[in-house]
Amino acid sequence: MKVQTKITLLLLLVVAAFLAGLWAFRVYDRRKFTRTAEQRETERKESFETFLEADGEPLKTLAEYDAYWDQMVQGIAKNDEKWFGENVNDLALNGYKANAAWIYNPERKLVYSKDSEDGRPPDLALTEEAFGQLFAAEPFTHFFIKVANDIVEVRGATVHGSKDLGRQTPLRGYLFVGRLWNDEALKQMSTFSSNRIALLPPGQPVQNIRNDVQNGLIVFTQLLKTWDGKPLAQLIVRNESPFVRELNRSSERLWLAFCLFALVVLLLISSSLVRWVSHPLKKIMESLKRNDPKPIAGMCADNSEFGELARTTKKFFEQRDNLIREMEERRVTEDALRRSEEELRHSQKMEAVGRLAGGVAHDFNNLLTAIIGYAELIATRDSSNTLAKQNADLIRKAGEQAAALTRQLLAFSRKQILQPKVIDLNALVVEMEKLLRRVIGERFDLQSHPDAEIGRVKADPSQIEQVVLNLGVNARDAM
C-alpha cells in the first residue's frame, strides 16, 4: 500500500472519529433533550391541569359556597321562584364565569334552572341512581355534558345550611352550575394558558398531533367524562416553544457547520498532501524510472525534505554517470589488454609452429628431392611407354608441388624467403588441371576457361598453385 494511501486512510479515520464523536454527542444531546422534553411534558400537563383548576375555580366556588347559603335552603324548601330569579340571575352567574344553573330539591326534582342567555338550560338527564352515584363519596361532583356541538362543564354540590360546613346534617337540595366550552371559551383558555386547545370526539384518531421534540412541540390529551364516567370528548393541548425550536435549529446548523468544517479540513489536508507529498514523490519516482535528473531539476532549490531528497538523487545520478564512465574506460582498457595478450599468445604459438614447420620442411624437402629425381629418371629411361612417362611427369609435378609446399612452410617459419616472379595465370591454371582432377576425383566435372585478356602478375608460383589447389578442394567438399 502506498504511503499516500495510508495517510489518506489515516485522515479519513480521524475525520470519521471526529464525526462519530459529534454524532455520539448529538445522540446524547437528543436523548437528554428527550428526557427534558418528557419532564417538561409532565410539567406542562400538571401546569395545564393547575390552569384548568384555577380557571374553573370560580365555578367550583359558586357551586360549593352557594350550597351553604341559608336563603338557598329556604328557597328550595318554599320553591320560591321569585327569590331564585332575583338571586340566581345573569349577574350572579357571569360573576363566576358560569352560564347555567340547576337547582333540585331533596326529592331530586328540578325546581329551578337558569341560562345566562335567558333561555332554558339543557337537561342534565340525571336519574335517581345518578344522584346516588355522584354524591356517594363526597358532597361535590364534577362532570361534563354535551349541548349541540358544544361541551358544558358542570359542578355540583349538596345544599346544607351555613352552620353545617362539614355537611353532616340531612341535605336540603342539590345545586349544579355549568360553564360553556365553545370556540370562544377555548380561545380564551388558549390565550391565558399559552397553549392551543381543541376538542375532539372520543376515540377519533388524532392526525398530526404528536410530540415534536425538534420543533419544541409538546402535545397531550385529557378525556372529558360524563357523570357516569363515560368519555364525552378529548381535550387536545398543544404547547409550542419557539425558543426550543430555534435552539434545535441552531443545534442543527452547528452540526452541519461541524460536518462542513470536517469536510473542508479533509479536503484541505488532502490537497496539501497531494501538493506537498504526492507530487514531489511522483517526480522523484519518475526521475528514478527514467534515469533522468530533469524532472527533479526544479525541486533542487526547495528547502524542504523533498528538496534535500531531490539534491541527493541528482548527486546520485552524477556519481552513477562518473562510475559508468570509469567502468567503460576500464572495460576498453581491459579489452585492449586482452587483445594484446591474445596477440602475444598467438605470436608465441605461431613462432612455435614456425619452428616445427621449419624443421619438418627441411626433412620433407630432402625426401621430395629423391622422389622428383626418381620421377625424372623414369621419364627419361622409358621413352616408349607413354603412360609411364605421363605418370612419371605427374609424380614429378606432384613432387614439385610438395616442394613448393615445403617452401611455403619455410616461408611461414621465416626460414624461406618468398620468390615472386612474373607468371601467366592461364598457363598455371592449365598445368594445375590434371593435378586437380586427380585430387578432386572422377565424380566431379572440372572445367578451366583461360582468358587471353588476363595479364601477367608478379607472385610466388608455389603460393598461387596452393591457392588454386585449396579452392578446388574446398569446392569439392562443399559439393
Beta strands, then each sheet from edge to edge (+ up, - down):
strand 1: 100-104
strand 2: 110-115
strand 3: 140-147
strand 4: 150-159
strand 5: 173-181
strand 6: 196-200
strand 7: 217-225
strand 8: 231-240
strand 9: 421-423
strand 10: 457-459
sheet 1: 2+ 1- 5+ 4- 3+
sheet 2: 6+ 8- 7+
sheet 3: 9+ 10-
end
